[in-house]
């Protein structure tokens, strides 16, 4: 399919700059696929669409403070580092700003969150064709362990911040309440709407709540620049699925109970594993590059809770595939729903409102 088929215009004022006052008070657009019926609800109304015995699956990856500030050794020039993909302990692919003049061998001295010097430093050991740099960190056993003292929340570029007070709020709100395993450099945003109390309410309805892990990388949110979707290459992202979650979901599928995936990252874990195991899930971990776009026949996910996504993104393509499984035309369904959301002044993107596709 053509990338242009997934384009739309969004008024800038509808890009959410702050989260809802309470996590579960955002709006919810419900799309029922069989008749394309659209309903406008509040997020907590999702409980009304869940039935006893169904399985709600969430991504428990934790966002790391991946935006670092430092100076170039020698020149003292300011530089910003955004961690993108971990190769090994203290070995990361990153994005630098400014990055065009950064050369292999350049040493970066990192500052703490107060702007003071630290022992942590890194050396550029490689650059790729996309302009990303590979850094080898020193001065800490593992840069992951130093990030709380050094790093800021890696908010996407369409969210503007000026004051430290707002950044303090972001450290809490750009993180799901059930986040466990550190590694994401962007939030699995569909899960930001849940509170612990609301999850417990869902459990009280005999809905099984379980978790997968996928560490979200910058590639997930990168726009597709190729003319057609099939020419796009996804970045690899690390995932893990435990034995208990695999068993719960397999049993649900065997007894025709729905599996509701929270977020596109959750869908990618489930479908990656099912594609390699004849439609079943098994305990495993590894890297996935799965790219889901129309037409695609889903093996595990029966319903999808997601946010509103950027034009021409792999996320929008996945949601479009889900709107019409095994067929093309899902982009028209989704873009029609997005048009109604725009007319209704829904808030878009990471801190925005939610969409439930049934």
Secondary structure, 3 states (H helix, E strand, C coil): CEHHHHCCCCCHHHECCCCCCCHHHCEEEEEECCCCEEEEEEHHHHHHHCCCCCEEEEECEEECCCEEEEEECCCCCEEEEEEEEEEECCEEEEEEECCCCCCCCCEEEEECCCCCEEEEEEEEEEECCCCCEEEEEECCCCHHHHHHHHCECCCCCCCCCCCHHHHHHHHHHCCCCCCCEEEECCCCHHHHHCCHHHHHHHHHCCCEEEEEEECCCHHHHCECCCCEHHHCCCCCEEEEECHHHHHHHHHHHHCCCCEEEECHHHHHHHHHHHHHCCCCCCCEEEEECCCCCCCCCCCCCCEEEEECCCCCEHHHHHHHHHHCCCCCCHHHHHHHHHHHHHHCCCCECCCCCEEEEC
